[in-house]
């Protein structure tokens, strides 16, 4: 129970820092959460928390009918493969996704 309170407090501090300065939630939350939880749990938890913070800040600019299905699909796929694929495969998948995103961003400019 005390761990949940500590995690909630760390996420509150990270959100406060993000709201105050516009950045820093990951910088604040990752090392502090790693004190209470395993790093394999900390990274997805911090990423989800920061994503939710950004979504909340930008909610009036988003088309929720497009975002929600993708959000649920990505969460489902990530949950199914979490812990089932090895690190090399995970890195290859991330490399392909990030390279594709980079190309997409360059083409749109």
C-alpha positions as CSV (number, residue, x, y, z in Angstrom):
1,X,0.0,0.0,0.0
2,X,2.8,2.4,0.8
3,X,4.4,1.7,-2.6
4,X,1.2,2.8,-4.3
5,X,1.1,6.0,-2.3
6,X,4.7,6.7,-3.1
7,X,4.2,6.1,-6.8
8,X,1.2,8.4,-6.8
9,X,3.2,11.1,-5.1
10,X,6.0,10.8,-7.6
11,X,3.6,11.0,-10.5
12,X,2.0,14.0,-8.9
13,X,5.4,15.7,-8.6
14,X,6.2,14.8,-12.2
15,X,2.9,16.2,-13.4
16,X,3.4,19.4,-11.3
17,X,6.9,19.8,-12.8
18,X,5.6,19.2,-16.4
19,X,2.8,21.7,-15.8
20,X,5.0,24.3,-14.3
21,X,7.9,24.2,-16.8
22,X,6.4,22.4,-19.8
23,X,9.0,19.6,-19.6
24,X,10.7,17.4,-17.0
25,X,8.1,14.8,-16.1
26,X,10.2,11.9,-17.3
27,X,13.4,13.4,-15.8
28,X,11.5,13.6,-12.4
29,X,9.6,10.4,-12.5
30,X,12.1,7.8,-13.9
31,X,14.8,7.9,-11.2
32,X,12.3,8.3,-8.3
33,X,10.0,5.5,-9.5
34,X,13.0,3.2,-10.0
35,X,13.5,3.5,-6.2
36,X,10.1,1.8,-5.6
37,X,9.6,-0.4,-8.6
38,X,11.5,-2.6,-11.1
39,X,12.8,-0.7,-14.1
40,X,10.9,-2.9,-16.5
41,X,7.7,-1.6,-14.8
42,X,8.9,2.0,-14.4
43,X,9.6,2.7,-18.0
44,X,6.1,1.8,-19.4
45,X,4.4,3.4,-16.4
46,X,6.3,6.7,-16.8
47,X,5.7,6.7,-20.5
48,X,1.9,6.1,-20.0
49,X,1.7,8.8,-17.3
50,X,3.5,11.4,-19.5
51,X,1.3,10.5,-22.5
52,X,-1.8,11.0,-20.4
53,X,-0.5,14.4,-19.2
54,X,0.2,15.6,-22.7
55,X,-3.2,14.3,-23.9
56,X,-4.8,16.2,-21.1
57,X,-3.0,19.4,-21.9
58,X,-3.8,19.2,-25.6
59,X,-7.3,17.8,-25.3
60,X,-9.1,20.7,-27.1
61,X,-6.8,20.3,-30.2
62,X,-7.2,16.5,-30.6
63,X,-9.7,14.5,-32.8
64,X,-10.7,11.9,-30.2
65,X,-12.5,9.8,-32.7
66,X,-9.2,9.1,-34.5
67,X,-7.0,8.9,-31.4
68,X,-9.0,6.6,-29.0
69,X,-9.1,3.5,-31.3
70,X,-5.3,3.8,-31.9
71,X,-4.7,4.3,-28.2
72,X,-6.6,1.2,-27.3
73,X,-5.0,-0.8,-30.1
74,X,-1.5,0.2,-29.2
75,X,-2.1,-0.5,-25.5
76,X,-3.5,-3.9,-26.4
77,X,-0.6,-4.8,-28.7
78,X,2.0,-3.6,-26.3
79,X,0.4,-5.5,-23.4
80,X,0.3,-8.7,-25.4
81,X,3.9,-8.5,-26.5
82,X,5.4,-7.1,-23.2
83,X,7.8,-9.7,-21.8
84,X,7.2,-12.2,-24.7
85,X,9.8,-10.8,-27.1
86,X,13.5,-10.6,-26.6
87,X,15.4,-7.3,-26.4
88,X,17.0,-7.6,-29.8
89,X,13.6,-8.0,-31.5
90,X,12.1,-5.2,-29.4
91,X,15.0,-2.9,-30.5
92,X,14.5,-3.8,-34.1
93,X,10.8,-3.1,-33.9
94,X,11.4,0.3,-32.2
95,X,14.0,1.2,-34.8
96,X,11.6,0.5,-37.7
97,X,8.8,2.5,-36.0
98,X,11.0,5.5,-35.2
99,X,12.6,5.5,-38.7
100,X,9.1,5.3,-40.2
101,X,8.0,8.2,-38.0
102,X,11.0,10.2,-39.0
103,X,10.4,9.7,-42.7
104,X,6.7,10.6,-42.3
105,X,7.6,13.8,-40.4
106,X,10.2,14.8,-43.1
107,X,7.7,14.1,-46.0
108,X,5.0,16.2,-44.3
109,X,7.3,19.2,-44.0
